[in-house]
Structures are given as structure tokens and as C-alpha cells.
Amino acid sequence: MTLFIASDLHGSLTAGQAMLERFEQSGARYLLLLGDLLNHGPRNAIPDGYNPVQLAELLNTYADRIIAVRGNCDSEVDQMLLQFPITATYQQVLMPQMRLFLTHGHIYHPDNLPPLQAGDALVYGHTHIATAEYRDGILLINPGSTTIPRNHGRASYALLTASRCDVHALDDNELLLTTAIHHAL
């Protein structure tokens, strides 16, 4: 099963449309959204295509395929527009080969890990910087941001399968990062 991972849309309908087009092309079964979906946040410039109401309407058409967590810019008002839950600080997804701990990244992150075992994955956003690497036996996955990439990065998303994690550029689907999945003994 392929999982599509995205984060930090920050209300951009343009980025949301591009992300959902890539989601459809990927053949992924589920869309994992790691927070900061509708609000641009007070420290970010208003992104291109900023239209949180229409973005919410578009995301709602995929509600039965979305697993989401709350970002530091998400609020209960945002939840009122969405037909899938976004208020959990974290979610856990069990896959045959590993456990995924989904979070936005402002509470749990590589320097403040939740209780995880070797072979598990921390899947987080918040930094807007893509990552796909192992640290001390834990897979760290950050899809970057679909809307406001940082550190001279490109807008991006991640695909996770049983054998690998790939981070792709949103605009042209170029492979930016990849790592093989290590199976715990």
C-alpha cells in the first residue's frame, strides 16, 4: 500500500490542487496531512492562491481518504469547515512493517521524539524542510511544504511504500530524496 504524505498547505488552493493531482497520479490509498492546512499563520506571508474556504471544500471531497493531525496554525474554526478530523495532536498508523507516528512537528520532532521503537517512523511537518532519513533506527519523514518551502527547498510531498520513502517536487514530480525502509528484526 502506498501512502501520500503532505504538510503545510497554509490555505493555498493552488498548492492544494497540485497536491491532489499528484495524489491521484500516485495511486496512493490514503492521504496523510500533517497540519497547517487552511491558515497561513502570522509569521508567513499570504501564499499564492490563498483561498482557505475553497481549499477546505476541495479537501472535503477526499474526506474518506484523509488521515490528518493538527498543526500549530490549525484551529477549531478550521475544523468547522472540514469534514474529516484535524484536531488530534498526533495519530498512529500501523503498517505491516512499521508504526507511523504522525504529528505536525511543533511538539514532537527529531529532537523531542515520542516513545518509538527501532523500525518505527516519525512523520512530521512544521519545518517546511523535506527529510527522509534514519536516525538511531527511527525513520524520520518530513514531506516539506506544498506551499512555503524553506531552506531554498522546493514545494514537495512524500510517498511511503513497504520498501521505500521518496520525497518528490510538487511542480514536476522530480525525486528529491529517497531512503530504503529498514525492517526491524
C-alpha positions in Angstrom: 0.0 0.0 0.0 1.2 3.5 -0.9 0.6 6.4 1.4 0.8 10.0 0.2 2.1 12.5 2.8 1.8 16.3 2.7 2.0 19.1 5.1 1.8 22.9 5.5 -0.7 23.8 2.7 -1.4 27.1 4.6 -4.6 27.8 2.8 -3.2 27.8 -0.8 -5.9 26.5 -3.2 -3.3 26.4 -6.0 -0.9 24.2 -4.0 -3.9 22.0 -2.8 -5.0 21.4 -6.3 -1.5 20.5 -7.4 -1.1 18.2 -4.4 -4.4 16.4 -5.1 -3.4 15.9 -8.7 -0.2 14.3 -7.6 -2.2 12.2 -5.1 -4.4 10.9 -7.8 -1.5 10.1 -10.1 0.4 8.3 -7.3 -2.2 5.6 -6.8 -1.9 6.0 -3.1 -4.8 4.8 -1.0 -4.6 7.3 1.8 -3.6 11.0 2.1 -1.8 11.8 5.3 -2.0 15.5 6.1 0.4 16.8 8.8 -1.3 20.1 9.7 -1.3 23.8 8.9 -4.0 23.2 6.3 -6.1 26.3 6.0 -4.4 29.2 7.8 -1.3 31.0 6.5 -0.1 31.8 10.1 1.0 35.1 11.4 4.7 34.6 10.6 4.1 33.6 7.0 3.3 35.8 4.0 -0.1 35.1 2.4 0.7 32.4 -0.1 -0.2 32.4 -3.8 -3.7 31.2 -4.4 -4.7 31.8 -0.8 -8.3 30.6 -0.5 -8.9 28.5 2.6 -12.6 28.2 2.1 -12.3 26.7 -1.4 -9.3 24.6 -0.2 -11.5 23.2 2.5 -14.2 22.4 0.0 -11.7 20.6 -2.2 -10.2 18.6 0.6 -13.6 17.6 1.8 -14.1 15.7 -1.5 -11.3 13.3 -0.2 -12.5 13.2 3.4 -12.8 9.4 3.4 -9.2 9.0 2.3 -7.6 11.6 4.6 -5.8 11.0 8.0 -4.8 14.3 9.5 -3.3 15.9 12.5 -3.5 19.4 13.9 -0.8 21.9 13.1 0.1 25.0 15.2 -1.8 27.2 12.7 -4.9 25.0 12.7 -7.9 25.9 14.9 -11.4 24.7 15.9 -12.7 27.2 13.4 -10.8 25.4 10.7 -12.3 22.1 11.8 -15.8 23.6 11.3 -15.0 23.8 7.5 -13.6 20.3 7.2 -15.5 17.0 7.1 -12.5 15.0 8.4 -10.9 15.3 11.9 -7.9 17.6 12.3 -7.8 18.3 16.0 -5.7 15.4 17.2 -2.1 16.3 18.1 -0.9 13.0 16.7 -2.2 9.8 15.1 -0.6 6.4 14.9 -0.9 4.2 11.8 0.1 0.6 11.9 1.6 -0.9 8.8 2.8 -4.5 8.5 6.5 -3.3 8.5 6.3 -0.4 11.0 4.3 2.0 13.1 3.9 5.6 11.8 3.6 8.3 14.4 2.0 11.3 12.6 2.4 14.7 14.1 2.8 18.3 12.9 6.3 18.7 14.4 5.9 21.7 16.8 5.6 19.4 19.8 7.1 16.1 18.7 10.1 16.3 16.3 13.5 14.7 15.8 14.9 16.4 18.9 11.9 15.6 21.0 10.8 12.1 20.0 7.6 10.4 21.3 8.2 6.8 22.6 9.2 4.9 19.4 10.9 1.6 18.8 13.7 0.9 16.2 12.0 0.5 12.9 9.1 2.9 13.6 8.7 6.3 11.8 8.2 9.8 13.0 6.2 11.5 10.2 6.1 15.3 10.8 5.9 18.6 9.1 6.2 22.1 10.5 9.8 22.9 9.4 8.9 23.1 5.7 12.1 21.3 5.0 11.9 17.8 3.4 13.6 14.9 5.2 13.7 11.1 4.6 16.4 9.5 6.7 17.1 7.2 9.6 18.4 8.4 12.9 19.1 5.9 15.7 16.9 3.3 14.0 13.9 5.7 13.6 12.8 6.7 10.2 12.3 10.5 10.0 9.9 11.6 7.3 9.1 15.3 6.6 7.4 15.9 3.3 8.4 19.5 3.3 5.7 22.1 2.5 3.4 22.1 -0.5 3.2 25.9 -0.3 6.0 27.6 1.6 9.2 25.6 1.2 12.1 26.8 3.3 15.9 26.5 3.2 15.9 27.1 -0.6 13.8 23.9 -1.0 11.1 23.2 -3.4 7.4 22.6 -2.7 7.2 18.9 -2.1 5.3 15.8 -0.8 6.3 12.2 0.2 5.3 8.7 -0.9 5.7 5.8 1.5 5.6 2.2 0.5 6.6 -1.0 2.2 10.1 -0.7 0.7 10.9 3.0 0.4 10.2 6.6 1.2 10.5 9.1 -1.6 10.2 12.9 -1.5 9.1 14.5 -4.8 8.9 18.1 -6.0 5.3 19.2 -6.3 5.7 21.0 -9.6 7.5 18.5 -11.8 7.5 15.3 -9.7 11.3 15.2 -9.6 12.6 12.8 -7.0 14.4 14.9 -4.3 15.1 12.4 -1.6 14.8 8.7 -1.1 15.5 6.1 1.5 15.0 2.4 1.7 12.8 1.1 4.5 14.8 -0.9 7.2 12.7 -3.6 8.6 13.1 -4.1 12.4 14.3 -7.5 13.5 
